[in-house]
């Protein structure tokens, strides 16, 4: 489960780096640092307070977090009320390379670039939905204790 979840995330990042590297290695490196920043913010903002701190969650971040950061307070995890504005930086992991790729396609069409865009979009939406909906969240103990992300994406929350 951990390998599958991380393989998908790494694939999304790698495709983004590939697209940006076509603009120049500098842009690929900037995007890589953005992805690292996203991961650090996730660990600092969520994982330190999660039930899985020091344990293997579906993404393995609980163990990594325990190696790097001091345990937080579980009630902070539950009390968070994320909005779509809060997840916008995560969405930019897809939006930035998709837009950069579309501009590349307009400038000089390439089947490989088109394929990279299609795959990154597919993985970002369908891949994430499968990993989270069918594997990770389904078996997550933190969700049973209270998970703001589950509440944000819940169909019952949109009524």
N, C-alpha and C positions, 0 to 999 in steps of 0.2 A: 504494500500500500504506500509506504513512504517513498520507495523508489519510483513508483508510477506517478505520484503527485509531484515529486521534484523533477522528474524527467519532463513532465509537461511544462512546468514553470521554466526550467532551463531552456527548453525548446522555444518557448515564447521569447525569452530574453535573447537567445542566439539568433533567431530570425530577425528581431529588431536590430541587433548589432549588425547583422549582414546587410540589412536595408540601409542603415545609416552609414556603414563603411563604404557604400557606393558613392556617398557624398564626400568621403575622405575619412581616413582612419581617426582623425580628431573627433568627428561626429559619432563614430562608433564607440570610442572611448567615453565620450560624454554620456551617451545613452547607457553604457555599462555602469558608470558611476551613478546614474539616476536609478537604475535597477537595484544596485547595492543600497542606495539611500532608502528606497522603498522597503527593502527587506529589513534594514536596521530599524526603521520607524515601526514596522510591524512587530518586531521582537520587543523593542522598548515600550511600545504603547499597549500591546496586548499580551504577548507571551509571558511577560514577567508576572502578570496577575492571573494567568490562566490555571485551571485545574491541572493541566499537563506540564506545568513548570517542573523541570527535572525528569520528566517522563517522555516516552515516545508518543507523540500525537501522530495524526495521519501525515504530517509534513515533517516530523522529526525536529521541529523547531523548539519544542519544550526542553529537549536535551541540550541543544546548542545554546539556548537562552541561559540555562543554569550554569553553563561553562563561562559565560561572558558577563552576566548581570545578576544583581542581588534580587531575590524573590520579592515581589510586590504584595499587594493586598487583593485577595480574590474578590472582595466586594467592589473594588474599582473596576474590575472587568465587567461585572454584572450591571453596575450603575451607568456605564457608558451609554450614551444615546447617539450613535453615529447617524449622520444624514448623508444624502447623496453627495453633498459638498465635501464631506470627509473622505469619501472614497474616490473622488475625482483624481487625486494623484495616482491611485492604482489604475484607473481607467486610462491614464495618459501612457502607461506602459504599452497599450495597444494603439491609442490614437496618434501619438507622435510618429511611430514608424509607419503606420498606415498612410498618414498624410504625406510623409516624406516619400514613401513608395509610390503613391499616386502622382506626385510631382515628377518623380523619376520616369514614370510611365509616359507622362505627357511630353517630357523632354526627349526621351529616347526609349521606345517600347522594348520591353524584354519579357519573354515568357518566364524566365527564372524569377524576375522581380514580381511579376503578377502572381506566380505560384507562391512566393514567400508571403505576399500580402494575404492571399486567400487562406493559406495555412495558419498564419498568425491570427487572423480573424476567427477561423474555425476553432483553433485551440483555445483562444480567449473566451469564446462564448460556449461552444458545445463541449470542449474539453473540460473547462472549469465547471460547467453545469454537471457533467458526468462525475467528475472527481468529488465535488462537494455534495451533490445531491444523492448519488448512488453509493458512495464509499465513505468519504470523510465525515460529513455531518450526520449521516445516518447512524454511525457508531460512536459519536462523540459524547463523552460524559459531561463536558462543559455545556453543551447545548441543553442537557437536562437540568443543569444548575442555573442556567440563564446565559444566553448568548445574544448580545445586541445585533450581531450580523445576521443571525437566523431570524430575528424579529424584523430587521430591515428588509430582508428578502422574502419574508413569509407572504404567501398569497392572502392570508387572512388579514395582514397588516394593510393591504392596499384597498380594503373595502371601506 
